[in-house]
């Protein structure tokens, strides 16, 4: 399946919603503001399925690391743009986001933290996970995301995934 279609199907509506609920940055220095803007633009591109913009905001050596139960096919560390695009296809094939709400977002220098609540369905079992919290730690270098460190309730997700 085409990357854009696959990602848009799974992530599109949910991630696009988060842009409407993102925290506003106030009184940030230039580096902090640029990092915050880069991460929010990356989220927006991902949510809308704009792989070209998403790719332009990714460093070639970007690391996407998701903490949690390694029996889930999207948990672990992925390095590099192409590998991350492949990983996102695996994620989209296994998880359908049904709710996404950013509740807080902070930035300091090259680091951005986003916290929120979400829900979804695992396509493996067809079961809803139930609302859970997430946290993201992202790092930016030269206007590109170099680290996407994702934390979620992997216990609840694993229970739904494994039925």
URJO-V877280 format. One record per residue. N is the residue number from 1. SS is DSSP state (~ for helix, > for strand, _ for the rest). PSI is psi in degrees with one decimal (none if undefined). D_LAST is the distance of its C-alpha to the last C-alpha in whole Angstrom. Layout:
BEGIN
n->N ss->SS psi->PSI d_last->D_LAST
n->N ss->SS psi->PSI d_last->D_LAST
END
This chain:
BEGIN
n->1 ss->_ psi->145.3 d_last->26
n->2 ss->_ psi->135.4 d_last->28
n->3 ss->~ psi->-48.9 d_last->27
n->4 ss->~ psi->-44.1 d_last->29
n->5 ss->~ psi->-44.8 d_last->27
n->6 ss->~ psi->-49.5 d_last->23
n->7 ss->~ psi->-41.6 d_last->24
n->8 ss->~ psi->-40.2 d_last->25
n->9 ss->~ psi->-46.8 d_last->23
n->10 ss->~ psi->-41.7 d_last->20
n->11 ss->~ psi->-23.8 d_last->22
n->12 ss->~ psi->-67.2 d_last->25
n->13 ss->~ psi->-43.2 d_last->25
n->14 ss->~ psi->-46.6 d_last->23
n->15 ss->~ psi->-30.8 d_last->25
n->16 ss->~ psi->-34.3 d_last->29
n->17 ss->~ psi->-35.2 d_last->28
n->18 ss->~ psi->-25.5 d_last->28
n->19 ss->~ psi->-28.8 d_last->32
n->20 ss->~ psi->-16.5 d_last->33
n->21 ss->~ psi->10.0 d_last->32
n->22 ss->_ psi->148.3 d_last->33
n->23 ss->_ psi->146.5 d_last->35
n->24 ss->_ psi->135.1 d_last->39
n->25 ss->_ psi->134.3 d_last->40
n->26 ss->_ psi->140.3 d_last->44
n->27 ss->_ psi->45.0 d_last->47
n->28 ss->_ psi->147.5 d_last->45
n->29 ss->_ psi->171.1 d_last->47
n->30 ss->~ psi->-44.1 d_last->47
n->31 ss->~ psi->-45.6 d_last->45
n->32 ss->~ psi->-45.7 d_last->42
n->33 ss->~ psi->-42.5 d_last->43
n->34 ss->~ psi->-40.8 d_last->42
n->35 ss->~ psi->-46.6 d_last->39
n->36 ss->~ psi->-48.4 d_last->38
n->37 ss->~ psi->-39.2 d_last->39
n->38 ss->~ psi->-46.9 d_last->37
n->39 ss->~ psi->-42.8 d_last->34
n->40 ss->~ psi->-36.7 d_last->34
n->41 ss->~ psi->-39.0 d_last->35
n->42 ss->~ psi->-46.7 d_last->32
n->43 ss->~ psi->-43.2 d_last->30
n->44 ss->~ psi->-42.0 d_last->31
n->45 ss->~ psi->-41.7 d_last->32
n->46 ss->~ psi->-44.9 d_last->28
n->47 ss->~ psi->-32.0 d_last->27
n->48 ss->~ psi->-2.3 d_last->30
n->49 ss->_ psi->19.6 d_last->29
n->50 ss->_ psi->83.3 d_last->33
n->51 ss->~ psi->-29.6 d_last->32
n->52 ss->~ psi->-49.2 d_last->36
n->53 ss->~ psi->-43.1 d_last->36
n->54 ss->~ psi->-47.1 d_last->33
n->55 ss->~ psi->-36.6 d_last->34
n->56 ss->~ psi->-21.7 d_last->38
n->57 ss->_ psi->1.1 d_last->36
n->58 ss->> psi->130.4 d_last->35
n->59 ss->> psi->148.9 d_last->37
n->60 ss->> psi->-32.3 d_last->37
n->61 ss->> psi->22.6 d_last->35
n->62 ss->> psi->144.8 d_last->33
n->63 ss->> psi->127.1 d_last->30
n->64 ss->> psi->114.6 d_last->26
n->65 ss->> psi->121.5 d_last->25
n->66 ss->> psi->121.3 d_last->21
n->67 ss->_ psi->150.3 d_last->20
n->68 ss->_ psi->-161.9 d_last->17
n->69 ss->_ psi->112.4 d_last->15
n->70 ss->_ psi->-2.2 d_last->16
n->71 ss->_ psi->-11.7 d_last->13
n->72 ss->_ psi->136.8 d_last->12
n->73 ss->_ psi->-8.3 d_last->15
n->74 ss->_ psi->7.5 d_last->17
n->75 ss->_ psi->138.1 d_last->18
n->76 ss->> psi->-158.6 d_last->21
n->77 ss->> psi->134.2 d_last->25
n->78 ss->> psi->134.5 d_last->26
n->79 ss->> psi->131.3 d_last->30
n->80 ss->_ psi->148.0 d_last->32
n->81 ss->~ psi->-56.0 d_last->32
n->82 ss->~ psi->-42.6 d_last->31
n->83 ss->~ psi->-37.6 d_last->28
n->84 ss->~ psi->-41.0 d_last->27
n->85 ss->~ psi->-40.0 d_last->27
n->86 ss->~ psi->-44.8 d_last->25
n->87 ss->~ psi->-43.8 d_last->22
n->88 ss->~ psi->-32.3 d_last->22
n->89 ss->~ psi->-41.3 d_last->22
n->90 ss->~ psi->-45.6 d_last->19
n->91 ss->~ psi->-49.8 d_last->17
n->92 ss->~ psi->-31.7 d_last->18
n->93 ss->~ psi->-16.6 d_last->17
n->94 ss->~ psi->-12.3 d_last->13
n->95 ss->> psi->126.9 d_last->14
n->96 ss->> psi->115.8 d_last->15
n->97 ss->> psi->128.9 d_last->17
n->98 ss->> psi->-16.4 d_last->18
n->99 ss->> psi->139.3 d_last->20
n->100 ss->> psi->124.4 d_last->22
n->101 ss->> psi->114.1 d_last->25
n->102 ss->> psi->131.9 d_last->28
n->103 ss->> psi->-29.9 d_last->29
n->104 ss->> psi->147.1 d_last->31
n->105 ss->> psi->134.1 d_last->33
n->106 ss->> psi->154.5 d_last->36
n->107 ss->> psi->148.2 d_last->38
n->108 ss->> psi->112.9 d_last->40
n->109 ss->_ psi->-121.5 d_last->42
n->110 ss->_ psi->3.6 d_last->40
n->111 ss->> psi->134.0 d_last->36
n->112 ss->> psi->136.3 d_last->34
n->113 ss->> psi->133.7 d_last->31
n->114 ss->> psi->135.9 d_last->29
n->115 ss->> psi->149.5 d_last->27
n->116 ss->> psi->-166.8 d_last->25
n->117 ss->> psi->145.1 d_last->22
n->118 ss->> psi->173.5 d_last->19
n->119 ss->> psi->162.2 d_last->16
n->120 ss->> psi->178.1 d_last->14
n->121 ss->> psi->133.9 d_last->11
n->122 ss->> psi->126.2 d_last->9
n->123 ss->_ psi->-20.0 d_last->11
n->124 ss->_ psi->-45.7 d_last->8
n->125 ss->_ psi->-17.7 d_last->6
n->126 ss->_ psi->8.1 d_last->8
n->127 ss->_ psi->142.7 d_last->7
n->128 ss->> psi->142.9 d_last->10
n->129 ss->_ psi->-42.0 d_last->10
n->130 ss->_ psi->150.2 d_last->13
n->131 ss->_ psi->136.2 d_last->17
n->132 ss->> psi->166.4 d_last->17
n->133 ss->> psi->156.6 d_last->20
n->134 ss->> psi->160.8 d_last->21
n->135 ss->> psi->144.7 d_last->25
n->136 ss->> psi->134.5 d_last->26
n->137 ss->> psi->117.7 d_last->29
n->138 ss->> psi->149.4 d_last->31
n->139 ss->> psi->145.7 d_last->35
n->140 ss->> psi->139.3 d_last->37
n->141 ss->> psi->126.6 d_last->40
n->142 ss->_ psi->42.9 d_last->43
n->143 ss->_ psi->12.9 d_last->41
n->144 ss->> psi->147.7 d_last->38
n->145 ss->> psi->128.0 d_last->35
n->146 ss->> psi->-18.9 d_last->34
n->147 ss->> psi->132.7 d_last->31
n->148 ss->> psi->96.8 d_last->28
n->149 ss->> psi->105.6 d_last->26
n->150 ss->> psi->135.4 d_last->23
n->151 ss->> psi->130.8 d_last->21
n->152 ss->> psi->173.0 d_last->18
n->153 ss->_ psi->82.9 d_last->16
n->154 ss->~ psi->-21.2 d_last->14
n->155 ss->~ psi->-51.3 d_last->12
n->156 ss->~ psi->-41.4 d_last->11
n->157 ss->~ psi->-42.9 d_last->10
n->158 ss->~ psi->-41.9 d_last->8
n->159 ss->~ psi->-43.9 d_last->6
n->160 ss->~ psi->-43.8 d_last->5
n->161 ss->~ psi->-44.9 d_last->5
n->162 ss->_ psi->-0.2 d_last->4
n->163 ss->_ psi->none d_last->0
END
